[in-house]
Amino acid sequence: MALISYDPPARFVAGTVGPPGQREFYLQASDGQRTTSVGLEKTQVAILADRVNDLLDEFAGGEATEQAAHAFVDDGPLAMPVEEEFRVGTMGLSWDPEVRRLVLELHAVGDSFDTADAEELAEAGENAIDPATDPTQLVLRVSLPGGMARAFARRGRRVVAAGRPQCPFCAGPIDAEGHICPRANGYRR
């Protein structure tokens, strides 16, 4: 079993290491005594931020979490050194109405949950997909109050947007040296 759980964390943030165009994306959870970092793709951060906001709007009361998010704003850098526990494959989000928290599960690429299809999971039953009882899973589970989840989503959006600027003609990324724009017949922009 490899379930890493934070209920709730003292800190949960998205961040990057490296210059624009070569950034590596991470999620980092910490409780003051330990820090867990997992690597993922830029698109996963963007999707996660959007889905967290959607879920909060639907179940937690959008205005309430907007106001509570101010208490959880965290613009600090990732804790160094960043030691990746695993790369994220499958991500799951749910809302726990009993404690009014968002629960995020991040499964490692290649673990039994990430590689199983829906039919296999249905046949296996509940116990086979529980990371606490299935030794073939590597999971980071984070339980976040609404305000902390909203602050996480805001930071995630900012981290994604902080990359290379887009070309106004082709929407491709522009490096510091410029780029060869296909919409400008191969001229450098």
C-alpha positions as CSV (number, residue, x, y, z in Angstrom):
1,M,0.0,0.0,0.0
2,A,1.2,3.4,-0.8
3,L,-1.4,5.9,0.2
4,I,0.0,9.4,1.1
5,S,-2.8,11.3,2.8
6,Y,-3.1,14.9,4.0
7,D,-6.4,15.7,5.8
8,P,-6.1,18.7,5.5
9,P,-2.6,19.9,4.5
10,A,-1.0,23.0,6.0
11,R,-0.1,23.9,2.4
12,F,-1.2,22.6,-1.1
13,V,0.1,24.4,-4.1
14,A,0.9,24.0,-7.8
15,G,4.3,25.3,-8.9
16,T,7.1,24.9,-11.5
17,V,10.8,24.4,-11.7
18,G,12.8,25.7,-14.7
19,P,12.5,28.5,-17.2
20,P,9.5,29.1,-19.4
21,G,9.5,26.5,-22.2
22,Q,11.3,24.0,-20.1
23,R,9.2,24.1,-16.9
24,E,8.3,21.0,-14.9
25,F,5.0,21.2,-13.1
26,Y,4.4,19.9,-9.6
27,L,1.8,19.7,-6.9
28,Q,3.1,19.9,-3.4
29,A,1.4,19.1,-0.2
30,S,2.8,19.7,3.2
31,D,1.7,19.4,6.9
32,G,4.7,21.1,8.5
33,Q,6.6,17.8,9.2
34,R,6.6,16.3,5.7
35,T,6.3,17.5,2.1
36,T,5.1,15.4,-0.8
37,S,5.7,16.5,-4.4
38,V,4.2,14.9,-7.5
39,G,4.9,15.7,-11.1
40,L,2.3,16.3,-13.7
41,E,1.7,18.0,-17.1
42,K,0.8,21.6,-17.6
43,T,-2.6,20.5,-19.1
44,Q,-3.3,18.5,-16.0
45,V,-2.8,21.5,-13.8
46,A,-5.1,23.6,-16.0
47,I,-7.8,20.9,-16.1
48,L,-7.5,20.4,-12.3
49,A,-7.9,24.1,-11.6
50,D,-11.0,24.3,-13.8
51,R,-12.6,21.2,-12.3
52,V,-11.9,22.3,-8.7
53,N,-13.6,25.6,-9.5
54,D,-16.6,23.9,-11.1
55,L,-17.0,21.5,-8.2
56,L,-16.8,24.2,-5.6
57,D,-19.4,26.3,-7.5
58,E,-21.8,23.4,-7.7
59,F,-21.5,22.0,-4.1
60,A,-19.7,24.4,-1.8
61,G,-21.3,27.7,-2.6
62,G,-19.2,29.7,-4.9
63,E,-19.4,33.1,-3.1
64,A,-18.5,31.5,0.3
65,T,-15.4,29.8,-1.0
66,E,-14.4,33.0,-2.9
67,Q,-14.4,34.9,0.4
68,A,-12.7,32.1,2.3
69,A,-9.9,31.8,-0.3
70,H,-8.3,35.1,0.8
71,A,-7.2,33.4,4.1
72,F,-5.4,30.7,2.1
73,V,-3.5,32.7,-0.6
74,D,0.0,31.3,-1.0
75,D,2.3,32.9,-3.5
76,G,5.5,31.4,-2.1
77,P,7.8,29.1,-4.1
78,L,7.8,25.3,-3.9
79,A,9.7,23.9,-1.0
80,M,13.1,22.9,-2.1
81,P,14.5,20.5,-3.0
82,V,11.6,19.2,-5.0
83,E,11.8,15.4,-4.9
84,E,9.1,13.8,-7.1
85,E,7.3,10.9,-5.4
86,F,5.7,9.9,-8.7
87,R,4.2,11.2,-12.0
88,V,0.4,11.7,-11.9
89,G,-1.7,9.7,-14.3
90,T,-5.3,9.5,-13.2
91,M,-6.8,12.3,-11.1
92,G,-10.1,12.1,-9.2
93,L,-12.1,14.8,-7.5
94,S,-15.1,14.5,-5.1
95,W,-17.0,16.5,-2.6
96,D,-17.4,15.1,0.9
97,P,-20.7,16.6,2.1
98,E,-20.2,15.4,5.7
99,V,-17.1,17.4,6.4
100,R,-17.7,19.9,3.5
101,R,-14.3,19.3,1.9
102,L,-13.0,18.7,-1.6
103,V,-11.1,15.4,-1.8
104,L,-8.5,15.1,-4.5
105,E,-6.9,11.7,-5.4
106,L,-3.8,11.7,-7.6
107,H,-2.8,8.2,-8.9
108,A,0.7,7.4,-10.2
109,V,1.1,6.7,-13.9
110,G,0.9,2.9,-14.3
111,D,-0.6,2.0,-10.9
112,S,-3.5,-0.5,-10.9
113,F,-6.1,2.2,-10.9
114,D,-4.5,4.3,-13.7
115,T,-4.2,1.3,-16.0
116,A,-7.5,-0.4,-15.3
117,D,-10.5,0.3,-17.5
118,A,-14.0,1.1,-16.1
119,E,-15.2,-2.5,-16.8
120,E,-12.3,-4.1,-14.8
121,L,-12.9,-1.7,-11.9
122,A,-16.7,-2.5,-11.8
123,E,-15.9,-6.3,-11.8
124,A,-13.2,-6.0,-9.1
125,G,-15.5,-4.4,-6.5
126,E,-14.8,-1.6,-4.0
127,N,-11.9,-3.2,-2.1
128,A,-9.8,-3.7,-5.2
129,I,-9.7,0.0,-6.0
130,D,-9.2,1.3,-2.5
131,P,-5.6,2.5,-2.2
132,A,-5.6,1.7,1.5
133,T,-6.1,-2.0,0.7
134,D,-4.6,-2.4,-2.8
135,P,-0.8,-2.6,-2.8
136,T,-0.5,-2.0,-6.5
137,Q,-1.6,1.7,-6.1
138,L,0.4,4.8,-5.4
139,V,-1.9,7.6,-4.4
140,L,-1.7,11.1,-3.0
141,R,-5.0,11.9,-1.3
142,V,-5.6,15.5,-0.2
143,S,-8.7,16.8,1.6
144,L,-9.2,20.5,1.3
145,P,-11.6,23.0,2.9
146,G,-13.5,25.0,0.3
147,G,-11.4,28.2,0.7
148,M,-8.1,26.4,0.4
149,A,-9.3,24.5,-2.7
150,R,-10.4,27.8,-4.3
151,A,-7.0,29.4,-3.5
152,F,-5.3,26.3,-5.0
153,A,-7.3,26.6,-8.2
154,R,-6.5,30.3,-8.6
155,R,-2.8,29.7,-8.1
156,G,-2.9,26.8,-10.6
157,R,-4.4,29.1,-13.2
158,R,-1.7,31.7,-12.6
159,V,1.1,29.1,-12.8
160,V,-0.2,27.8,-16.2
161,A,-0.6,31.3,-17.5
162,A,2.9,32.4,-16.5
163,G,4.6,30.5,-19.3
164,R,5.8,31.7,-22.7
165,P,3.6,34.3,-24.4
166,Q,1.4,33.2,-27.3
167,C,1.9,34.4,-30.9
168,P,-1.0,36.6,-31.8
169,F,-1.1,35.0,-35.3
170,C,-0.8,31.2,-34.7
171,A,-1.3,31.0,-30.9
172,G,2.0,29.0,-30.7
173,P,4.5,29.7,-27.9
174,I,7.1,32.4,-28.5
175,D,10.5,31.7,-27.0
176,A,13.0,34.4,-26.0
177,E,14.6,34.1,-29.5
178,G,11.1,34.3,-31.1
179,H,9.6,31.6,-33.2
180,I,9.0,30.7,-36.8
181,C,5.3,31.4,-37.4
182,P,3.5,29.2,-39.9
183,R,0.8,31.9,-40.4
184,A,3.5,34.4,-41.4
185,N,4.8,32.1,-44.1
186,G,7.7,30.9,-42.0
187,Y,9.0,34.3,-40.9
188,R,10.3,34.7,-37.4
189,R,8.1,36.6,-34.9
